[in-house]
Amino acid sequence: MATAPKTGGIHAPVQPSPELGAIVGNDKLPRSEVISKVWEYIKAHNLQNPENKREILADEKLKKVFGRDKCTMFEMNKYISQHLKA
């Protein structure tokens, strides 16, 4: 018996806001892929605090998503969720 592809929860495609789209692209993506792309951006731009890797130091693009200069990796999902529409 074949299983249907996962389409709900973290696998449901979501639409990034224009601010988040500047980082992850403007196409609908599963939430898990949005988070992965944000992490790719953070690592590519060396935005983790070297003294506390759990802290993300926002550049101009991330400030538009987070609404602040820095946040922890645990807070990050809360701010990203505000920029996603089902």
PyMOL Python script that loads the backbone (N, CA, C, O; Angstrom):
from pymol import cmd

cmd.read_pdbstr("""\
ATOM      1  N   MET A   1       0.839  -1.184   0.000  1.00  0.00           N
ATOM      2  CA  MET A   1       0.000   0.000   0.000  1.00  0.00           C
ATOM      3  C   MET A   1       0.886   1.251   0.000  1.00  0.00           C
ATOM      4  O   MET A   1       1.712   1.429   0.895  1.00  0.00           O
ATOM      5  N   ALA A   2       0.715   2.097  -0.987  1.00  0.00           N
ATOM      6  CA  ALA A   2       1.546   3.301  -1.108  1.00  0.00           C
ATOM      7  C   ALA A   2       1.043   4.386  -0.157  1.00  0.00           C
ATOM      8  O   ALA A   2      -0.157   4.514   0.085  1.00  0.00           O
ATOM      9  N   THR A   3       1.970   5.148   0.366  1.00  0.00           N
ATOM     10  CA  THR A   3       1.584   6.255   1.240  1.00  0.00           C
ATOM     11  C   THR A   3       1.565   7.547   0.436  1.00  0.00           C
ATOM     12  O   THR A   3       2.371   7.743  -0.473  1.00  0.00           O
ATOM     13  N   ALA A   4       0.656   8.398   0.777  1.00  0.00           N
ATOM     14  CA  ALA A   4       0.547   9.691   0.101  1.00  0.00           C
ATOM     15  C   ALA A   4       1.712  10.581   0.510  1.00  0.00           C
ATOM     16  O   ALA A   4       2.215  10.459   1.627  1.00  0.00           O
ATOM     17  N   PRO A   5       2.153  11.478  -0.380  1.00  0.00           N
ATOM     18  CA  PRO A   5       3.229  12.390   0.016  1.00  0.00           C
ATOM     19  C   PRO A   5       2.777  13.283   1.170  1.00  0.00           C
ATOM     20  O   PRO A   5       1.603  13.639   1.280  1.00  0.00           O
ATOM     21  N   LYS A   6       3.721  13.630   2.012  1.00  0.00           N
ATOM     22  CA  LYS A   6       3.387  14.467   3.163  1.00  0.00           C
ATOM     23  C   LYS A   6       3.136  15.896   2.693  1.00  0.00           C
ATOM     24  O   LYS A   6       3.967  16.489   2.006  1.00  0.00           O
ATOM     25  N   THR A   7       1.980  16.444   3.073  1.00  0.00           N
ATOM     26  CA  THR A   7       1.642  17.794   2.623  1.00  0.00           C
ATOM     27  C   THR A   7       1.253  18.697   3.775  1.00  0.00           C
ATOM     28  O   THR A   7       1.000  19.883   3.562  1.00  0.00           O
ATOM     29  N   GLY A   8       1.199  18.173   4.987  1.00  0.00           N
ATOM     30  CA  GLY A   8       0.767  18.995   6.115  1.00  0.00           C
ATOM     31  C   GLY A   8       1.931  19.351   7.015  1.00  0.00           C
ATOM     32  O   GLY A   8       3.060  18.911   6.800  1.00  0.00           O
ATOM     33  N   GLY A   9       1.644  20.148   8.020  1.00  0.00           N
ATOM     34  CA  GLY A   9       2.636  20.506   9.033  1.00  0.00           C
ATOM     35  C   GLY A   9       3.879  21.132   8.445  1.00  0.00           C
ATOM     36  O   GLY A   9       3.805  22.080   7.663  1.00  0.00           O
ATOM     37  N   ILE A  10       5.020  20.594   8.827  1.00  0.00           N
ATOM     38  CA  ILE A  10       6.299  21.161   8.392  1.00  0.00           C
ATOM     39  C   ILE A  10       6.539  20.946   6.900  1.00  0.00           C
ATOM     40  O   ILE A  10       7.397  21.610   6.318  1.00  0.00           O
ATOM     41  N   HIS A  11       5.793  20.024   6.262  1.00  0.00           N
ATOM     42  CA  HIS A  11       5.964  19.733   4.845  1.00  0.00           C
ATOM     43  C   HIS A  11       5.044  20.571   3.958  1.00  0.00           C
ATOM     44  O   HIS A  11       5.198  20.563   2.737  1.00  0.00           O
ATOM     45  N   ALA A  12       4.095  21.290   4.549  1.00  0.00           N
ATOM     46  CA  ALA A  12       3.156  22.096   3.765  1.00  0.00           C
ATOM     47  C   ALA A  12       3.897  23.293   3.164  1.00  0.00           C
ATOM     48  O   ALA A  12       4.625  23.988   3.872  1.00  0.00           O
ATOM     49  N   PRO A  13       3.716  23.533   1.867  1.00  0.00           N
ATOM     50  CA  PRO A  13       4.368  24.707   1.272  1.00  0.00           C
ATOM     51  C   PRO A  13       3.813  26.002   1.871  1.00  0.00           C
ATOM     52  O   PRO A  13       2.603  26.145   2.047  1.00  0.00           O
ATOM     53  N   VAL A  14       4.689  26.921   2.175  1.00  0.00           N
ATOM     54  CA  VAL A  14       4.306  28.222   2.729  1.00  0.00           C
ATOM     55  C   VAL A  14       4.920  29.325   1.880  1.00  0.00           C
ATOM     56  O   VAL A  14       5.949  29.132   1.233  1.00  0.00           O
ATOM     57  N   GLN A  15       4.276  30.475   1.894  1.00  0.00           N
ATOM     58  CA  GLN A  15       4.729  31.628   1.107  1.00  0.00           C
ATOM     59  C   GLN A  15       5.528  32.579   1.992  1.00  0.00           C
ATOM     60  O   GLN A  15       4.984  33.127   2.951  1.00  0.00           O
ATOM     61  N   PRO A  16       6.820  32.785   1.686  1.00  0.00           N
ATOM     62  CA  PRO A  16       7.598  33.751   2.471  1.00  0.00           C
ATOM     63  C   PRO A  16       7.158  35.185   2.182  1.00  0.00           C
ATOM     64  O   PRO A  16       6.728  35.501   1.072  1.00  0.00           O
ATOM     65  N   SER A  17       7.268  36.043   3.186  1.00  0.00           N
ATOM     66  CA  SER A  17       7.019  37.472   2.999  1.00  0.00           C
ATOM     67  C   SER A  17       8.117  38.026   2.092  1.00  0.00           C
ATOM     68  O   SER A  17       9.129  37.357   1.885  1.00  0.00           O
ATOM     69  N   PRO A  18       7.941  39.233   1.546  1.00  0.00           N
ATOM     70  CA  PRO A  18       9.009  39.833   0.736  1.00  0.00           C
ATOM     71  C   PRO A  18      10.333  39.955   1.506  1.00  0.00           C
ATOM     72  O   PRO A  18      11.408  39.778   0.932  1.00  0.00           O
ATOM     73  N   GLU A  19      10.249  40.258   2.810  1.00  0.00           N
ATOM     74  CA  GLU A  19      11.462  40.401   3.621  1.00  0.00           C
ATOM     75  C   GLU A  19      12.200  39.066   3.747  1.00  0.00           C
ATOM     76  O   GLU A  19      13.421  39.005   3.600  1.00  0.00           O
ATOM     77  N   LEU A  20      11.449  38.005   4.019  1.00  0.00           N
ATOM     78  CA  LEU A  20      12.057  36.679   4.128  1.00  0.00           C
ATOM     79  C   LEU A  20      12.447  36.160   2.747  1.00  0.00           C
ATOM     80  O   LEU A  20      13.442  35.451   2.601  1.00  0.00           O
ATOM     81  N   GLY A  21      11.662  36.515   1.740  1.00  0.00           N
ATOM     82  CA  GLY A  21      11.963  36.117   0.364  1.00  0.00           C
ATOM     83  C   GLY A  21      13.307  36.634  -0.117  1.00  0.00           C
ATOM     84  O   GLY A  21      13.932  36.013  -0.976  1.00  0.00           O
ATOM     85  N   ALA A  22      13.764  37.759   0.420  1.00  0.00           N
ATOM     86  CA  ALA A  22      15.070  38.298   0.055  1.00  0.00           C
ATOM     87  C   ALA A  22      16.194  37.348   0.484  1.00  0.00           C
ATOM     88  O   ALA A  22      17.311  37.436  -0.026  1.00  0.00           O
ATOM     89  N   ILE A  23      15.899  36.445   1.415  1.00  0.00           N
ATOM     90  CA  ILE A  23      16.890  35.486   1.914  1.00  0.00           C
ATOM     91  C   ILE A  23      16.670  34.100   1.311  1.00  0.00           C
ATOM     92  O   ILE A  23      17.630  33.445   0.904  1.00  0.00           O
ATOM     93  N   VAL A  24      15.411  33.644   1.251  1.00  0.00           N
ATOM     94  CA  VAL A  24      15.132  32.256   0.846  1.00  0.00           C
ATOM     95  C   VAL A  24      14.528  32.142  -0.552  1.00  0.00           C
ATOM     96  O   VAL A  24      14.333  31.028  -1.038  1.00  0.00           O
ATOM     97  N   GLY A  25      14.231  33.251  -1.207  1.00  0.00           N
ATOM     98  CA  GLY A  25      13.549  33.226  -2.495  1.00  0.00           C
ATOM     99  C   GLY A  25      12.055  33.419  -2.286  1.00  0.00           C
ATOM    100  O   GLY A  25      11.555  33.263  -1.172  1.00  0.00           O
ATOM    101  N   ASN A  26      11.350  33.755  -3.345  1.00  0.00           N
ATOM    102  CA  ASN A  26       9.929  34.103  -3.220  1.00  0.00           C
ATOM    103  C   ASN A  26       8.971  32.974  -3.562  1.00  0.00           C
ATOM    104  O   ASN A  26       7.755  33.170  -3.541  1.00  0.00           O
ATOM    105  N   ASP A  27       9.498  31.790  -3.878  1.00  0.00           N
ATOM    106  CA  ASP A  27       8.634  30.648  -4.186  1.00  0.00           C
ATOM    107  C   ASP A  27       8.120  30.013  -2.904  1.00  0.00           C
ATOM    108  O   ASP A  27       8.744  30.115  -1.848  1.00  0.00           O
ATOM    109  N   LYS A  28       6.955  29.347  -3.020  1.00  0.00           N
ATOM    110  CA  LYS A  28       6.432  28.590  -1.866  1.00  0.00           C
ATOM    111  C   LYS A  28       7.380  27.430  -1.583  1.00  0.00           C
ATOM    112  O   LYS A  28       7.820  26.730  -2.495  1.00  0.00           O
ATOM    113  N   LEU A  29       7.683  27.241  -0.309  1.00  0.00           N
ATOM    114  CA  LEU A  29       8.590  26.172   0.126  1.00  0.00           C
ATOM    115  C   LEU A  29       8.034  25.510   1.369  1.00  0.00           C
ATOM    116  O   LEU A  29       7.277  26.136   2.111  1.00  0.00           O
ATOM    117  N   PRO A  30       8.395  24.240   1.616  1.00  0.00           N
ATOM    118  CA  PRO A  30       8.048  23.650   2.913  1.00  0.00           C
ATOM    119  C   PRO A  30       8.775  24.417   4.024  1.00  0.00           C
ATOM    120  O   PRO A  30       9.892  24.893   3.822  1.00  0.00           O
ATOM    121  N   ARG A  31       8.153  24.533   5.173  1.00  0.00           N
ATOM    122  CA  ARG A  31       8.736  25.261   6.309  1.00  0.00           C
ATOM    123  C   ARG A  31      10.143  24.741   6.638  1.00  0.00           C
ATOM    124  O   ARG A  31      11.038  25.521   6.962  1.00  0.00           O
ATOM    125  N   SER A  32      10.328  23.427   6.552  1.00  0.00           N
ATOM    126  CA  SER A  32      11.638  22.847   6.862  1.00  0.00           C
ATOM    127  C   SER A  32      12.709  23.377   5.913  1.00  0.00           C
ATOM    128  O   SER A  32      13.845  23.609   6.327  1.00  0.00           O
ATOM    129  N   GLU A  33      12.353  23.571   4.638  1.00  0.00           N
ATOM    130  CA  GLU A  33      13.314  24.085   3.662  1.00  0.00           C
ATOM    131  C   GLU A  33      13.594  25.575   3.895  1.00  0.00           C
ATOM    132  O   GLU A  33      14.714  26.038   3.681  1.00  0.00           O
ATOM    133  N   VAL A  34      12.582  26.316   4.330  1.00  0.00           N
ATOM    134  CA  VAL A  34      12.781  27.732   4.669  1.00  0.00           C
ATOM    135  C   VAL A  34      13.834  27.846   5.771  1.00  0.00           C
ATOM    136  O   VAL A  34      14.764  28.645   5.668  1.00  0.00           O
ATOM    137  N   ILE A  35      13.679  27.037   6.831  1.00  0.00           N
ATOM    138  CA  ILE A  35      14.629  27.071   7.949  1.00  0.00           C
ATOM    139  C   ILE A  35      16.019  26.697   7.462  1.00  0.00           C
ATOM    140  O   ILE A  35      17.000  27.334   7.846  1.00  0.00           O
ATOM    141  N   SER A  36      16.119  25.663   6.614  1.00  0.00           N
ATOM    142  CA  SER A  36      17.422  25.252   6.075  1.00  0.00           C
ATOM    143  C   SER A  36      18.080  26.375   5.288  1.00  0.00           C
ATOM    144  O   SER A  36      19.281  26.612   5.418  1.00  0.00           O
ATOM    145  N   LYS A  37      17.284  27.070   4.466  1.00  0.00           N
ATOM    146  CA  LYS A  37      17.843  28.154   3.656  1.00  0.00           C
ATOM    147  C   LYS A  37      18.278  29.343   4.529  1.00  0.00           C
ATOM    148  O   LYS A  37      19.279  29.994   4.232  1.00  0.00           O
ATOM    149  N   VAL A  38      17.539  29.621   5.584  1.00  0.00           N
ATOM    150  CA  VAL A  38      17.947  30.690   6.501  1.00  0.00           C
ATOM    151  C   VAL A  38      19.283  30.315   7.150  1.00  0.00           C
ATOM    152  O   VAL A  38      20.171  31.159   7.276  1.00  0.00           O
ATOM    153  N   TRP A  39      19.423  29.059   7.558  1.00  0.00           N
ATOM    154  CA  TRP A  39      20.693  28.614   8.152  1.00  0.00           C
ATOM    155  C   TRP A  39      21.836  28.692   7.147  1.00  0.00           C
ATOM    156  O   TRP A  39      22.949  29.080   7.502  1.00  0.00           O
ATOM    157  N   GLU A  40      21.569  28.327   5.897  1.00  0.00           N
ATOM    158  CA  GLU A  40      22.599  28.454   4.855  1.00  0.00           C
ATOM    159  C   GLU A  40      23.050  29.910   4.747  1.00  0.00           C
ATOM    160  O   GLU A  40      24.245  30.190   4.651  1.00  0.00           O
ATOM    161  N   TYR A  41      22.090  30.832   4.764  1.00  0.00           N
ATOM    162  CA  TYR A  41      22.382  32.265   4.681  1.00  0.00           C
ATOM    163  C   TYR A  41      23.216  32.709   5.888  1.00  0.00           C
ATOM    164  O   TYR A  41      24.209  33.420   5.732  1.00  0.00           O
ATOM    165  N   ILE A  42      22.811  32.289   7.086  1.00  0.00           N
ATOM    166  CA  ILE A  42      23.522  32.670   8.313  1.00  0.00           C
ATOM    167  C   ILE A  42      24.969  32.189   8.252  1.00  0.00           C
ATOM    168  O   ILE A  42      25.888  32.940   8.578  1.00  0.00           O
ATOM    169  N   LYS A  43      25.173  30.941   7.836  1.00  0.00           N
ATOM    170  CA  LYS A  43      26.524  30.384   7.775  1.00  0.00           C
ATOM    171  C   LYS A  43      27.345  31.037   6.665  1.00  0.00           C
ATOM    172  O   LYS A  43      28.526  31.326   6.860  1.00  0.00           O
ATOM    173  N   ALA A  44      26.736  31.271   5.505  1.00  0.00           N
ATOM    174  CA  ALA A  44      27.437  31.869   4.369  1.00  0.00           C
ATOM    175  C   ALA A  44      27.902  33.292   4.674  1.00  0.00           C
ATOM    176  O   ALA A  44      28.924  33.741   4.156  1.00  0.00           O
ATOM    177  N   HIS A  45      27.142  34.003   5.523  1.00  0.00           N
ATOM    178  CA  HIS A  45      27.477  35.389   5.855  1.00  0.00           C
ATOM    179  C   HIS A  45      28.116  35.516   7.238  1.00  0.00           C
ATOM    180  O   HIS A  45      28.290  36.621   7.751  1.00  0.00           O
ATOM    181  N   ASN A  46      28.463  34.375   7.834  1.00  0.00           N
ATOM    182  CA  ASN A  46      29.164  34.354   9.123  1.00  0.00           C
ATOM    183  C   ASN A  46      28.438  35.203  10.174  1.00  0.00           C
ATOM    184  O   ASN A  46      29.032  36.097  10.777  1.00  0.00           O
ATOM    185  N   LEU A  47      27.148  34.914  10.387  1.00  0.00           N
ATOM    186  CA  LEU A  47      26.318  35.728  11.269  1.00  0.00           C
ATOM    187  C   LEU A  47      26.110  35.115  12.657  1.00  0.00           C
ATOM    188  O   LEU A  47      25.331  35.639  13.453  1.00  0.00           O
ATOM    189  N   GLN A  48      26.801  34.007  12.954  1.00  0.00           N
ATOM    190  CA  GLN A  48      26.716  33.464  14.306  1.00  0.00           C
ATOM    191  C   GLN A  48      27.760  34.163  15.166  1.00  0.00           C
ATOM    192  O   GLN A  48      28.887  34.391  14.727  1.00  0.00           O
ATOM    193  N   ASN A  49      27.379  34.500  16.391  1.00  0.00           N
ATOM    194  CA  ASN A  49      28.303  35.112  17.334  1.00  0.00           C
ATOM    195  C   ASN A  49      29.422  34.103  17.605  1.00  0.00           C
ATOM    196  O   ASN A  49      29.143  32.998  18.070  1.00  0.00           O
ATOM    197  N   PRO A  50      30.688  34.455  17.323  1.00  0.00           N
ATOM    198  CA  PRO A  50      31.771  33.484  17.522  1.00  0.00           C
ATOM    199  C   PRO A  50      31.934  33.049  18.985  1.00  0.00           C
ATOM    200  O   PRO A  50      32.444  31.961  19.253  1.00  0.00           O
ATOM    201  N   GLU A  51      31.508  33.885  19.917  1.00  0.00           N
ATOM    202  CA  GLU A  51      31.639  33.540  21.336  1.00  0.00           C
ATOM    203  C   GLU A  51      30.427  32.778  21.865  1.00  0.00           C
ATOM    204  O   GLU A  51      30.498  32.153  22.924  1.00  0.00           O
ATOM    205  N   ASN A  52      29.316  32.828  21.133  1.00  0.00           N
ATOM    206  CA  ASN A  52      28.104  32.111  21.529  1.00  0.00           C
ATOM    207  C   ASN A  52      27.383  31.712  20.249  1.00  0.00           C
ATOM    208  O   ASN A  52      26.570  32.475  19.726  1.00  0.00           O
ATOM    209  N   LYS A  53      27.679  30.517  19.744  1.00  0.00           N
ATOM    210  CA  LYS A  53      27.164  30.072  18.441  1.00  0.00           C
ATOM    211  C   LYS A  53      25.639  29.992  18.392  1.00  0.00           C
ATOM    212  O   LYS A  53      25.054  29.936  17.311  1.00  0.00           O
ATOM    213  N   ARG A  54      24.994  29.986  19.565  1.00  0.00           N
ATOM    214  CA  ARG A  54      23.526  29.939  19.581  1.00  0.00           C
ATOM    215  C   ARG A  54      22.917  31.296  19.260  1.00  0.00           C
ATOM    216  O   ARG A  54      21.714  31.391  19.017  1.00  0.00           O
ATOM    217  N   GLU A  55      23.731  32.345  19.255  1.00  0.00           N
ATOM    218  CA  GLU A  55      23.241  33.701  18.998  1.00  0.00           C
ATOM    219  C   GLU A  55      23.506  34.084  17.544  1.00  0.00           C
ATOM    220  O   GLU A  55      24.610  33.900  17.033  1.00  0.00           O
ATOM    221  N   ILE A  56      22.481  34.616  16.889  1.00  0.00           N
ATOM    222  CA  ILE A  56      22.587  35.067  15.506  1.00  0.00           C
ATOM    223  C   ILE A  56      22.627  36.590  15.501  1.00  0.00           C
ATOM    224  O   ILE A  56      21.758  37.252  16.069  1.00  0.00           O
ATOM    225  N   LEU A  57      23.649  37.129  14.852  1.00  0.00           N
ATOM    226  CA  LEU A  57      23.824  38.579  14.738  1.00  0.00           C
ATOM    227  C   LEU A  57      23.257  38.984  13.378  1.00  0.00           C
ATOM    228  O   LEU A  57      23.842  38.668  12.342  1.00  0.00           O
ATOM    229  N   ALA A  58      22.144  39.667  13.377  1.00  0.00           N
ATOM    230  CA  ALA A  58      21.413  39.963  12.144  1.00  0.00           C
ATOM    231  C   ALA A  58      22.108  41.025  11.303  1.00  0.00           C
ATOM    232  O   ALA A  58      22.571  42.042  11.820  1.00  0.00           O
ATOM    233  N   ASP A  59      22.173  40.771   9.988  1.00  0.00           N
ATOM    234  CA  ASP A  59      22.584  41.809   9.053  1.00  0.00           C
ATOM    235  C   ASP A  59      21.315  42.561   8.634  1.00  0.00           C
ATOM    236  O   ASP A  59      20.249  42.340   9.209  1.00  0.00           O
ATOM    237  N   GLU A  60      21.421  43.438   7.650  1.00  0.00           N
ATOM    238  CA  GLU A  60      20.254  44.255   7.273  1.00  0.00           C
ATOM    239  C   GLU A  60      19.061  43.397   6.836  1.00  0.00           C
ATOM    240  O   GLU A  60      17.925  43.691   7.208  1.00  0.00           O
ATOM    241  N   LYS A  61      19.305  42.339   6.052  1.00  0.00           N
ATOM    242  CA  LYS A  61      18.194  41.498   5.583  1.00  0.00           C
ATOM    243  C   LYS A  61      17.531  40.763   6.743  1.00  0.00           C
ATOM    244  O   LYS A  61      16.304  40.710   6.821  1.00  0.00           O
ATOM    245  N   LEU A  62      18.331  40.197   7.645  1.00  0.00           N
ATOM    246  CA  LEU A  62      17.757  39.457   8.769  1.00  0.00           C
ATOM    247  C   LEU A  62      17.074  40.385   9.766  1.00  0.00           C
ATOM    248  O   LEU A  62      16.110  39.978  10.414  1.00  0.00           O
ATOM    249  N   LYS A  63      17.547  41.618   9.906  1.00  0.00           N
ATOM    250  CA  LYS A  63      16.885  42.575  10.812  1.00  0.00           C
ATOM    251  C   LYS A  63      15.440  42.798  10.389  1.00  0.00           C
ATOM    252  O   LYS A  63      14.566  42.994  11.233  1.00  0.00           O
ATOM    253  N   LYS A  64      15.186  42.767   9.068  1.00  0.00           N
ATOM    254  CA  LYS A  64      13.823  42.959   8.568  1.00  0.00           C
ATOM    255  C   LYS A  64      12.928  41.780   8.927  1.00  0.00           C
ATOM    256  O   LYS A  64      11.711  41.935   9.033  1.00  0.00           O
ATOM    257  N   VAL A  65      13.520  40.601   9.116  1.00  0.00           N
ATOM    258  CA  VAL A  65      12.761  39.411   9.498  1.00  0.00           C
ATOM    259  C   VAL A  65      12.638  39.323  11.016  1.00  0.00           C
ATOM    260  O   VAL A  65      11.549  39.096  11.542  1.00  0.00           O
ATOM    261  N   PHE A  66      13.757  39.501  11.719  1.00  0.00           N
ATOM    262  CA  PHE A  66      13.769  39.349  13.177  1.00  0.00           C
ATOM    263  C   PHE A  66      13.200  40.567  13.895  1.00  0.00           C
ATOM    264  O   PHE A  66      12.641  40.442  14.984  1.00  0.00           O
ATOM    265  N   GLY A  67      13.340  41.753  13.284  1.00  0.00           N
ATOM    266  CA  GLY A  67      12.891  42.967  13.950  1.00  0.00           C
ATOM    267  C   GLY A  67      13.832  43.408  15.057  1.00  0.00           C
ATOM    268  O   GLY A  67      13.458  44.218  15.905  1.00  0.00           O
ATOM    269  N   ARG A  68      15.049  42.884  15.058  1.00  0.00           N
ATOM    270  CA  ARG A  68      16.046  43.224  16.083  1.00  0.00           C
ATOM    271  C   ARG A  68      17.438  42.913  15.553  1.00  0.00           C
ATOM    272  O   ARG A  68      17.588  42.303  14.495  1.00  0.00           O
ATOM    273  N   ASP A  69      18.455  43.338  16.297  1.00  0.00           N
ATOM    274  CA  ASP A  69      19.846  43.163  15.870  1.00  0.00           C
ATOM    275  C   ASP A  69      20.369  41.746  16.063  1.00  0.00           C
ATOM    276  O   ASP A  69      21.277  41.311  15.354  1.00  0.00           O
ATOM    277  N   LYS A  70      19.791  41.024  17.028  1.00  0.00           N
ATOM    278  CA  LYS A  70      20.255  39.655  17.268  1.00  0.00           C
ATOM    279  C   LYS A  70      19.149  38.858  17.944  1.00  0.00           C
ATOM    280  O   LYS A  70      18.221  39.419  18.526  1.00  0.00           O
ATOM    281  N   CYS A  71      19.271  37.536  17.853  1.00  0.00           N
ATOM    282  CA  CYS A  71      18.347  36.641  18.545  1.00  0.00           C
ATOM    283  C   CYS A  71      19.033  35.299  18.700  1.00  0.00           C
ATOM    284  O   CYS A  71      20.058  35.046  18.067  1.00  0.00           O
ATOM    285  N   THR A  72      18.479  34.442  19.529  1.00  0.00           N
ATOM    286  CA  THR A  72      19.052  33.106  19.665  1.00  0.00           C
ATOM    287  C   THR A  72      18.473  32.209  18.581  1.00  0.00           C
ATOM    288  O   THR A  72      17.449  32.521  17.974  1.00  0.00           O
ATOM    289  N   MET A  73      19.143  31.100  18.353  1.00  0.00           N
ATOM    290  CA  MET A  73      18.650  30.168  17.342  1.00  0.00           C
ATOM    291  C   MET A  73      17.280  29.604  17.735  1.00  0.00           C
ATOM    292  O   MET A  73      16.522  29.158  16.873  1.00  0.00           O
ATOM    293  N   PHE A  74      16.962  29.625  19.036  1.00  0.00           N
ATOM    294  CA  PHE A  74      15.663  29.123  19.497  1.00  0.00           C
ATOM    295  C   PHE A  74      14.554  30.147  19.233  1.00  0.00           C
ATOM    296  O   PHE A  74      13.420  29.768  18.940  1.00  0.00           O
ATOM    297  N   GLU A  75      14.873  31.432  19.334  1.00  0.00           N
ATOM    298  CA  GLU A  75      13.889  32.493  19.058  1.00  0.00           C
ATOM    299  C   GLU A  75      13.652  32.653  17.563  1.00  0.00           C
ATOM    300  O   GLU A  75      12.582  33.095  17.143  1.00  0.00           O
ATOM    301  N   MET A  76      14.637  32.298  16.770  1.00  0.00           N
ATOM    302  CA  MET A  76      14.613  32.530  15.329  1.00  0.00           C
ATOM    303  C   MET A  76      13.335  31.995  14.674  1.00  0.00           C
ATOM    304  O   MET A  76      12.738  32.682  13.845  1.00  0.00           O
ATOM    305  N   ASN A  77      12.911  30.782  15.033  1.00  0.00           N
ATOM    306  CA  ASN A  77      11.718  30.188  14.408  1.00  0.00           C
ATOM    307  C   ASN A  77      10.472  31.024  14.652  1.00  0.00           C
ATOM    308  O   ASN A  77       9.601  31.114  13.787  1.00  0.00           O
ATOM    309  N   LYS A  78      10.384  31.637  15.834  1.00  0.00           N
ATOM    310  CA  LYS A  78       9.233  32.487  16.153  1.00  0.00           C
ATOM    311  C   LYS A  78       9.161  33.670  15.184  1.00  0.00           C
ATOM    312  O   LYS A  78       8.084  34.011  14.695  1.00  0.00           O
ATOM    313  N   TYR A  79      10.306  34.291  14.910  1.00  0.00           N
ATOM    314  CA  TYR A  79      10.324  35.451  14.024  1.00  0.00           C
ATOM    315  C   TYR A  79      10.087  35.046  12.574  1.00  0.00           C
ATOM    316  O   TYR A  79       9.405  35.752  11.832  1.00  0.00           O
ATOM    317  N   ILE A  80      10.649  33.909  12.171  1.00  0.00           N
ATOM    318  CA  ILE A  80      10.456  33.438  10.802  1.00  0.00           C
ATOM    319  C   ILE A  80       8.981  33.103  10.568  1.00  0.00           C
ATOM    320  O   ILE A  80       8.444  33.408   9.503  1.00  0.00           O
ATOM    321  N   SER A  81       8.321  32.479  11.547  1.00  0.00           N
ATOM    322  CA  SER A  81       6.913  32.096  11.409  1.00  0.00           C
ATOM    323  C   SER A  81       6.025  33.298  11.102  1.00  0.00           C
ATOM    324  O   SER A  81       5.020  33.159  10.405  1.00  0.00           O
ATOM    325  N   GLN A  82       6.380  34.467  11.608  1.00  0.00           N
ATOM    326  CA  GLN A  82       5.599  35.668  11.344  1.00  0.00           C
ATOM    327  C   GLN A  82       5.707  36.122   9.894  1.00  0.00           C
ATOM    328  O   GLN A  82       4.941  36.975   9.447  1.00  0.00           O
ATOM    329  N   HIS A  83       6.663  35.548   9.156  1.00  0.00           N
ATOM    330  CA  HIS A  83       6.881  35.927   7.759  1.00  0.00           C
ATOM    331  C   HIS A  83       6.478  34.834   6.789  1.00  0.00           C
ATOM    332  O   HIS A  83       6.903  34.839   5.633  1.00  0.00           O
ATOM    333  N   LEU A  84       5.652  33.888   7.254  1.00  0.00           N
ATOM    334  CA  LEU A  84       5.183  32.790   6.407  1.00  0.00           C
ATOM    335  C   LEU A  84       3.657  32.753   6.374  1.00  0.00           C
ATOM    336  O   LEU A  84       2.991  32.915   7.397  1.00  0.00           O
ATOM    337  N   LYS A  85       3.120  32.534   5.166  1.00  0.00           N
ATOM    338  CA  LYS A  85       1.667  32.367   4.997  1.00  0.00           C
ATOM    339  C   LYS A  85       1.406  31.022   4.381  1.00  0.00           C
ATOM    340  O   LYS A  85       2.139  30.587   3.493  1.00  0.00           O
ATOM    341  N   ALA A  86       0.359  30.350   4.846  1.00  0.00           N
ATOM    342  CA  ALA A  86       0.003  29.033   4.296  1.00  0.00           C
ATOM    343  C   ALA A  86      -0.487  29.156   2.872  1.00  0.00           C
ATOM    344  O   ALA A  86      -0.831  28.152   2.248  1.00  0.00           O
TER     345      ALA A  86
END
""", "prot")
cmd.dss("prot")
cmd.show_as("cartoon", "prot")
cmd.util.cbc("prot")
cmd.orient("prot")
